[in-house]
Structures are given as C-alpha cells and as structure tokens.
C-alpha cells in the first residue's frame, strides 16, 4: 500500500481538473477532511494500516466530482477501484475504502468505527468557527453549477434543518464540535428570525 503515491496522484488531479466553480467540493475540502481524519483518528486510537486506509478514503471520498456531481460518491468508489490497485492496495483494503466513501452519502450511515470517523471528519466544519464561510461556498457552488438556485432565506432554512438532524458519531467529534455546532444552529435560527422581521 503506497499511500504517499496514491495521495500525490489524487491531489494532483483534484488541483488540476476541478474548475473554479467548485468552491466547496474542491482540493481545500479534501485536505480539510484529511486533516480532520488525522485528528479524530488519533483521538479514537486509530493507527497503522487502519489510519492509512481512512486517510486514503478521505482523499478519494469526493474524487468522483471529477466525473459527475450527483452520485459523486459512487463515482468516487469506481475511481478508487480503478486507481488504487496500481498503488498496491489489496481488494480487501479497497472494499473497506469503498464502504467508508459510501457512508458519507447524505444522510450519513456509518457502521464501522472507521466509517464513523470519516463521516465526522467530512462534516467537521458544522461545529467550527468557519461554518458560515464554508456553507456559503456550497451555496455559491450550487448556483454556479446550476445544481440548485436558492434564495438566502431558503438556504438558511436548509442549513437549520441540516444542523438539527445531524449528529456526530464518535465521542471525539462530540467533544470537539458539538457545543459550537449548537451555537451555529442558534445563529442560523436568529438570522431566519431577522429575515422574517425584514420581509
């Protein structure tokens, strides 16, 4: 398993092939999820090959964006199956990576410990100070790529519903992010109330 070469391969492709309108699903997001996986993985006592597997899954989890937007998780799995054998990953290792990638589909369904960590890392930003900045990148991306044209009020309604239904899986993510996520939810709700008052 040559993790370093697999990492170099996919980061180069994401950097060179994703257009500028991908403001959320881009190289920066992949690196952000990778960093979160490393932090949560250490906190959850993950090491050795398991750490390499989850880091690989983080690198490839949105790589399907190179091929399609809707259904990109499935496309990410196809890409991983095509590419990872040339970097020495076994069929068993690739199957575990595939399951981790697919667990990040919304709504998230994580069954194994590694899947739970990747899911928490993918939505780590929900409980961070940069939540609003990152969320607006996704809104911009939807508008620019004609995924969904959406008003600011409707966007905040979507964010409120998403924050309300979301839950972190691991105790580490809960400790790190739950309190700030609650604060972000409160702020979104307050923004919606102000929107109603102004309309």
C-alpha positions as a LaTeX table, in Angstrom:
\begin{tabular}{lrrr}
\hline
Residue & $x$ (\AA) & $y$ (\AA) & $z$ (\AA) \\
\hline
Unk1 & 0.00 & 0.00 & 0.00 \\
Unk2 & 1.80 & 3.08 & $-1.27$ \\
Unk3 & $-0.25$ & 5.77 & 0.43 \\
Unk4 & 2.13 & 8.61 & $-0.47$ \\
Unk5 & 1.92 & 7.97 & $-4.20$ \\
Unk6 & $-1.85$ & 7.48 & $-4.07$ \\
Unk7 & $-2.12$ & 10.80 & $-2.23$ \\
Unk8 & 0.08 & 12.60 & $-4.74$ \\
Unk9 & $-1.94$ & 11.16 & $-7.64$ \\
Unk10 & $-5.39$ & 12.21 & $-6.45$ \\
Unk11 & $-4.40$ & 15.61 & $-5.06$ \\
Unk12 & $-2.75$ & 16.48 & $-8.38$ \\
Unk13 & $-5.91$ & 15.53 & $-10.27$ \\
Unk14 & $-8.18$ & 17.47 & $-7.93$ \\
Unk15 & $-5.96$ & 20.53 & $-8.17$ \\
Unk16 & $-5.70$ & 20.45 & $-11.96$ \\
Unk17 & $-9.08$ & 19.13 & $-13.08$ \\
Unk18 & $-11.74$ & 20.68 & $-10.84$ \\
Unk19 & $-12.91$ & 24.02 & $-12.17$ \\
Unk20 & $-13.01$ & 27.28 & $-10.18$ \\
Unk21 & $-16.77$ & 26.99 & $-9.57$ \\
Unk22 & $-16.14$ & 24.05 & $-7.24$ \\
Unk23 & $-15.86$ & 26.26 & $-4.18$ \\
Unk24 & $-16.89$ & 23.57 & $-1.68$ \\
Unk25 & $-16.11$ & 20.19 & $-3.24$ \\
Unk26 & $-12.52$ & 21.04 & $-4.08$ \\
Unk27 & $-8.91$ & 20.36 & $-3.13$ \\
Unk28 & $-9.23$ & 22.52 & 0.00 \\
Unk29 & $-12.20$ & 20.48 & 1.26 \\
Unk30 & $-10.36$ & 17.21 & 0.66 \\
Unk31 & $-7.33$ & 18.45 & 2.60 \\
Unk32 & $-9.61$ & 19.71 & 5.36 \\
Unk33 & $-11.27$ & 16.30 & 5.69 \\
Unk34 & $-7.87$ & 14.61 & 5.62 \\
Unk35 & $-6.66$ & 16.80 & 8.49 \\
Unk36 & $-9.85$ & 16.14 & 10.47 \\
Unk37 & $-9.46$ & 12.38 & 9.89 \\
Unk38 & $-5.93$ & 12.53 & 11.28 \\
Unk39 & $-7.05$ & 14.47 & 14.38 \\
Unk40 & $-10.11$ & 12.32 & 15.07 \\
Unk41 & $-8.26$ & 9.13 & 14.17 \\
Unk42 & $-5.58$ & 9.81 & 16.77 \\
Unk43 & $-8.17$ & 10.72 & 19.38 \\
Unk44 & $-10.04$ & 7.48 & 18.59 \\
Unk45 & $-6.79$ & 5.44 & 18.87 \\
Unk46 & $-6.57$ & 4.55 & 15.17 \\
Unk47 & $-3.08$ & 3.71 & 13.87 \\
Unk48 & $-1.11$ & 1.57 & 11.45 \\
Unk49 & $-2.82$ & 0.34 & 8.29 \\
Unk50 & $-6.23$ & 1.45 & 9.55 \\
Unk51 & $-5.00$ & 5.04 & 9.67 \\
Unk52 & $-3.66$ & 4.75 & 6.13 \\
Unk53 & $-6.97$ & 3.29 & 4.93 \\
Unk54 & $-9.07$ & 6.04 & 6.45 \\
Unk55 & $-6.70$ & 8.72 & 5.15 \\
Unk56 & $-6.96$ & 7.19 & 1.67 \\
Unk57 & $-10.76$ & 7.19 & 1.95 \\
Unk58 & $-10.62$ & 10.87 & 2.93 \\
Unk59 & $-8.51$ & 11.65 & $-0.14$ \\
Unk60 & $-10.87$ & 9.83 & $-2.51$ \\
Unk61 & $-14.25$ & 10.49 & $-0.84$ \\
Unk62 & $-15.21$ & 13.32 & $-3.24$ \\
Unk63 & $-12.92$ & 12.40 & $-6.13$ \\
Unk64 & $-15.99$ & 11.36 & $-8.11$ \\
Unk65 & $-16.60$ & 15.09 & $-8.62$ \\
Unk66 & $-14.05$ & 14.72 & $-11.40$ \\
Unk67 & $-16.74$ & 12.75 & $-13.27$ \\
Unk68 & $-20.16$ & 13.87 & $-12.01$ \\
Unk69 & $-21.87$ & 15.93 & $-9.32$ \\
Unk70 & $-24.94$ & 13.96 & $-8.37$ \\
Unk71 & $-23.94$ & 10.46 & $-7.33$ \\
Unk72 & $-20.33$ & 11.50 & $-6.93$ \\
Unk73 & $-19.79$ & 9.11 & $-4.01$ \\
Unk74 & $-20.50$ & 6.14 & $-6.27$ \\
Unk75 & $-18.21$ & 7.67 & $-8.90$ \\
Unk76 & $-15.54$ & 8.08 & $-6.20$ \\
Unk77 & $-15.77$ & 4.35 & $-5.47$ \\
Unk78 & $-15.40$ & 3.49 & $-9.16$ \\
Unk79 & $-12.35$ & 5.75 & $-9.41$ \\
Unk80 & $-10.79$ & 4.25 & $-6.27$ \\
Unk81 & $-11.29$ & 0.74 & $-7.66$ \\
Unk82 & $-9.62$ & 1.74 & $-10.91$ \\
Unk83 & $-6.68$ & 3.59 & $-9.40$ \\
Unk84 & $-5.72$ & 2.06 & $-6.05$ \\
Unk85 & $-4.57$ & $-1.37$ & $-7.30$ \\
Unk86 & $-1.68$ & 0.33 & $-9.12$ \\
Unk87 & $-0.55$ & 1.68 & $-5.72$ \\
Unk88 & $-0.51$ & $-1.75$ & $-4.11$ \\
Unk89 & $-3.88$ & $-1.68$ & $-2.34$ \\
Unk90 & $-5.47$ & $-5.13$ & $-1.96$ \\
Unk91 & $-9.07$ & $-5.94$ & $-2.88$ \\
Unk92 & $-9.91$ & $-6.15$ & 0.82 \\
Unk93 & $-8.37$ & $-2.75$ & 1.54 \\
Unk94 & $-10.19$ & $-1.18$ & $-1.41$ \\
Unk95 & $-13.50$ & $-2.70$ & $-0.27$ \\
Unk96 & $-13.06$ & $-1.08$ & 3.15 \\
Unk97 & $-12.25$ & 2.26 & 1.49 \\
Unk98 & $-15.32$ & 1.92 & $-0.76$ \\
Unk99 & $-17.58$ & 1.36 & 2.26 \\
Unk100 & $-16.10$ & 4.39 & 4.02 \\
Unk101 & $-16.69$ & 6.60 & 0.98 \\
Unk102 & $-20.28$ & 5.41 & 0.56 \\
Unk103 & $-21.00$ & 6.03 & 4.25 \\
Unk104 & $-20.57$ & 9.78 & 3.63 \\
Unk105 & $-23.65$ & 9.93 & 1.38 \\
Unk106 & $-26.33$ & 12.11 & 2.93 \\
Unk107 & $-27.96$ & 11.18 & 5.18 \\
Unk108 & $-24.82$ & 9.55 & 6.54 \\
Unk109 & $-24.97$ & 5.87 & 7.51 \\
Unk110 & $-21.79$ & 4.75 & 9.28 \\
Unk111 & $-21.47$ & 1.18 & 10.55 \\
Unk112 & $-17.80$ & 0.63 & 11.32 \\
Unk113 & $-15.55$ & 2.75 & 13.52 \\
Unk114 & $-13.56$ & 3.96 & 10.51 \\
Unk115 & $-16.75$ & 4.91 & 8.66 \\
Unk116 & $-17.89$ & 6.89 & 11.69 \\
Unk117 & $-14.62$ & 8.81 & 11.83 \\
Unk118 & $-14.71$ & 9.67 & 8.12 \\
Unk119 & $-18.34$ & 10.83 & 8.35 \\
Unk120 & $-17.49$ & 13.05 & 11.32 \\
Unk121 & $-14.45$ & 14.45 & 9.52 \\
Unk122 & $-16.46$ & 15.18 & 6.37 \\
Unk123 & $-18.88$ & 17.39 & 8.34 \\
Unk124 & $-16.39$ & 18.61 & 10.92 \\
Unk125 & $-16.99$ & 22.22 & 9.83 \\
Unk126 & $-20.56$ & 22.17 & 11.17 \\
Unk127 & $-19.07$ & 22.63 & 14.63 \\
Unk128 & $-16.40$ & 25.17 & 13.79 \\
Unk129 & $-15.99$ & 28.94 & 13.61 \\
Unk130 & $-15.74$ & 28.81 & 9.80 \\
Unk131 & $-19.14$ & 27.13 & 9.40 \\
Unk132 & $-20.84$ & 30.09 & 7.73 \\
Unk133 & $-17.98$ & 30.77 & 5.32 \\
Unk134 & $-17.85$ & 27.12 & 4.21 \\
Unk135 & $-21.64$ & 26.82 & 3.98 \\
Unk136 & $-21.79$ & 29.84 & 1.68 \\
Unk137 & $-19.15$ & 28.27 & $-0.55$ \\
Unk138 & $-21.55$ & 25.37 & $-1.08$ \\
Unk139 & $-24.42$ & 27.76 & $-1.87$ \\
Unk140 & $-22.19$ & 29.54 & $-4.41$ \\
Unk141 & $-21.22$ & 26.19 & $-5.93$ \\
Unk142 & $-24.86$ & 25.11 & $-6.30$ \\
Unk143 & $-25.72$ & 28.39 & $-8.01$ \\
Unk144 & $-22.72$ & 28.44 & $-10.35$ \\
Unk145 & $-23.10$ & 24.81 & $-11.39$ \\
Unk146 & $-26.89$ & 25.05 & $-11.68$ \\
Unk147 & $-27.37$ & 22.37 & $-9.04$ \\
Unk148 & $-30.00$ & 24.42 & $-7.23$ \\
Unk149 & $-30.77$ & 28.13 & $-7.42$ \\
Unk150 & $-31.74$ & 29.15 & $-3.93$ \\
Unk151 & $-32.59$ & 32.32 & $-2.01$ \\
Unk152 & $-30.69$ & 33.31 & 1.12 \\
Unk153 & $-33.72$ & 32.68 & 3.33 \\
Unk154 & $-34.30$ & 29.23 & 1.84 \\
Unk155 & $-30.60$ & 28.49 & 2.24 \\
Unk156 & $-30.72$ & 29.29 & 5.95 \\
Unk157 & $-33.83$ & 27.13 & 6.29 \\
Unk158 & $-31.92$ & 24.24 & 4.71 \\
Unk159 & $-28.95$ & 24.84 & 7.00 \\
Unk160 & $-31.19$ & 24.92 & 10.07 \\
Unk161 & $-32.85$ & 21.63 & 9.14 \\
Unk162 & $-29.50$ & 20.03 & 8.36 \\
Unk163 & $-27.92$ & 21.10 & 11.65 \\
Unk164 & $-30.97$ & 19.91 & 13.57 \\
Unk165 & $-30.94$ & 16.42 & 12.08 \\
Unk166 & $-27.16$ & 15.93 & 12.01 \\
Unk167 & $-25.33$ & 14.00 & 14.73 \\
Unk168 & $-21.67$ & 13.20 & 15.21 \\
Unk169 & $-20.89$ & 9.50 & 15.63 \\
Unk170 & $-17.66$ & 9.47 & 17.63 \\
Unk171 & $-17.18$ & 10.69 & 21.18 \\
Unk172 & $-14.13$ & 12.64 & 19.99 \\
Unk173 & $-16.14$ & 14.66 & 17.45 \\
Unk174 & $-18.87$ & 15.24 & 20.00 \\
Unk175 & $-16.32$ & 16.58 & 22.48 \\
Unk176 & $-14.62$ & 18.75 & 19.86 \\
Unk177 & $-17.56$ & 20.08 & 17.86 \\
Unk178 & $-20.97$ & 19.56 & 19.45 \\
Unk179 & $-21.06$ & 22.74 & 21.53 \\
Unk180 & $-20.02$ & 25.01 & 18.66 \\
Unk181 & $-22.47$ & 23.24 & 16.35 \\
Unk182 & $-25.26$ & 24.16 & 18.77 \\
Unk183 & $-24.08$ & 27.79 & 18.70 \\
Unk184 & $-24.05$ & 27.77 & 14.88 \\
Unk185 & $-27.59$ & 26.37 & 14.86 \\
Unk186 & $-28.73$ & 29.15 & 17.20 \\
Unk187 & $-27.13$ & 31.77 & 14.94 \\
Unk188 & $-28.83$ & 30.35 & 11.85 \\
Unk189 & $-32.16$ & 30.44 & 13.65 \\
Unk190 & $-31.58$ & 34.06 & 14.69 \\
Unk191 & $-30.75$ & 35.00 & 11.09 \\
Unk192 & $-34.01$ & 33.43 & 9.93 \\
Unk193 & $-35.98$ & 35.37 & 12.53 \\
Unk194 & $-34.35$ & 38.62 & 11.33 \\
Unk195 & $-35.18$ & 37.71 & 7.72 \\
Unk196 & $-38.82$ & 37.25 & 8.68 \\
Unk197 & $-38.87$ & 40.57 & 10.53 \\
Unk198 & $-37.46$ & 42.40 & 7.49 \\
Unk199 & $-39.80$ & 40.84 & 4.95 \\
\hline
\end{tabular}
